[in-house]
């Protein structure tokens, strides 16, 4: 689930937090890094659970309507297309998901069920919902298309939900776009045959991603003085103290990858640093960072410092 770029962002945030702390503790920062990455999976699981809770909410709504003293014929025999959605039922029936939610104690929607109601009420206002529930029966393909649309057009852009998640865990702000992409990808592929394999993806795409994150954090922090010296003299028009803190950390991440990660191509490192700077720093930062890193690559190549092993990890 985690991409290498997202791992680098997590390292960037951890390094920044380390230097902002009055009591700098590398062990503590490593634990925070692992925790912040783990939170991404929690968010994914929580959003999966939300769809099930919305379905349950809709079913209770139908049951209450049936019990009305003067229920209409439609209320007595309601349309169950949504509550019988095969994709949601696959999610609800998955034992791995249920066990993981239980172990992680992710029961937010039981305590904060007003957000479930907010999502359901928003869903009912959608034209695609009206069209979908007008069918007496839907195929798996139709159920799937509906759920993808439900997630993309109702859950993902909901401002109230976004504010709620922001209040719950600050790290989720950066995780939300990546989780949304992973969710839509999974919902578009899920079937009865593959549900157990793809519903709850591993946090790390590769076995060494966790170690990559920890190693990058250590290399940047433990070699801080050396990395500072590498930057010295490469910014003739800038006093080092005037360089934004985020830009300095991004530069150090890039230089650390040049020097200590032989399987990562230097162009991959530069591209990743530039994309991160565009999102997390100033508008001019990407050009500034690109100029310094490009200059260092040329210098290291001449000096034989770039011991790259070919194309590898990204």
C-alpha positions, -999 to +999 in steps of 0.1 A: +000+000+000+027+025+010+046+039-020+083+048-017+073+085-021+049+083+008+076+066+029+100+095+020+073+119+031+069+101+064+107+103+069+106+140+060+080+146+087+099+125+113+132+143+106+114+177+109+098+166+142+131+153+155+148+187+150+118+206+164+119+185+196+136+198+228+147+163+237+160+147+205+157+109+208+164+088+177+148+056+191+117+075+199+116+091+165+120+057+148+090+044+168+070+075+157+080+069+121+067+033+122+036+044+141+028+071+115+032+046+086+010+021+104-017+047+108-022+047+070-035+011+072-058+021+101-074+048+079-079+023+051-096-002+074-117+025+089-130+037+055-138+001+046-157-003+078-176+030+070-192+015+039-205-014+059-218+009+086-236+030+060-252-001+047-263-011+082-276+024+088-297+021+056-310-013+066-321+001+100-338+029+082-358+004+061-368-015+092-381+016+110-400+026+079-417-009+078-428-005+114-446+028+109-482+027+119-493+041+085-465+027+064-470+030+027-469-001+004-434+010-007-423+012+030-438-022+038-419-038+009-388-016+005-362-018-022-331-037-008-307-032-037-283-011-017-284-031+015-279-063-005-250-049-024-227-079-031-194-059-028-204-045+006-214-079+018-181-093+007-164-067+028-186-073+058-181-111+057-144-110+054-129-126+086-095-110+082-110-075+082-133-082+112-104-096+132-080-068+123-106-042+132-112-059+165-075-062+173-068-026+165-100-015+184-112+006+154-148+010+165-150+047+157-183+046+138-201+030+168-191+060+189-194+086+162-224+073+142-236+108+132-209+107+105-224+075+092-258+093+089-241+123+072-226+100+045-259+081+040-279+113+037-254+126+012-257+094-008-295+095-009-292+129-026-272+115-055-289+108-089-268+077-094-282+064-060-318+069-072-311+052-104-293+023-087-320+016-061-347+017-088-335-017-099-351-047-084-319-066-086-283-057-096-255-078-110-221-080-093-207-057-120-235-031-113-230-034-076-193-028-081-197+002-104-221+017-078-197+012-049-168+027-067-190+058-075-202+059-039-167+060-026-153+085-052-182+109-052-196+107-017-171+094+008-138+107-005-148+144-011-170+147+021-158+178+040-174+167+073-157+134+071-124+150+062-126+173+092-135+144+115-104+124+103-082+154+107-093+158+143-088+121+151-052+117+138-032+145+121-011+120+101-042+110+082-042+142+062-012+131+041-025+095+040-060+103+027-052+107-010-031+076-012-057+056+008-084+068-016-064+056-046-058+022-030-095+019-020-108+026-055-083+002-070-094-025-047-131-019-051-127-020-089-111-055-087-128-073-059-147-105-065-158-135-045-126-153-057-100-127-047-117-109-018-096-127+008-064-117-010-069-081-019-094-067+006-068-060+033-035-053+015-001-054+032+011-020+045+044-024+027+046-033-010+081-049-006+096-067+023+124-042+027+102-011+026+101-009+064+138-012+067+143+014+039+122+039+060+142+033+091+176+033+073+168+066+055+157+082+088+190+071+105+212+081+077+198+117+075+199+122+113+232+105+121+250+122+092+234+156+097+267+175+100+282+157+069+251+164+049+252+201+059+288+202+046+278+187+013+253+215+008+278+242+019+291+261-011+264+248-035+241+278-028+262+308-038+232+331-038+218+318-005+229+319+030+223+284+044+203+299+073+179+313+048+170+280+033+136+267+044+138+239+070+117+216+048+140+223+018+170+215+038+156+182+049+145+173+014+180+180+002+195+158+029+172+130+021+183+133-016+220+134-007+217+105+018+201+084-010+230+093-034+256+083-009+241+054+011+215+037-011+234+022-041+203+004-055+183+036-060+191+054-093+200+090-087+174+102-112+147+084-092+159+102-061+159+136-077+124+131-092+110+120-059+125+149-040+111+173-066+076+159-063+077+161-026+090+197-026+061+207-049+036+194-024+052+203+009+074+234+003+073+267-016+066+272-053+102+280-061+116+251-040+116+224-067+139+245-090+162+253-061+164+217-050+168+204-085+197+227-092+216+216-060+210+179-064+219+179-101+251+197-093+260+172-066+253+142-089+277+156-114+303+163-087+299+128-071+301+111-105+335+128-112+347+119-077+335+083-079+311+087-049+281+074-068+285+036-064+251+028-080+243-008-088+218-002-116+181+003-116+165-009-084+144+003-056+121+033-061 
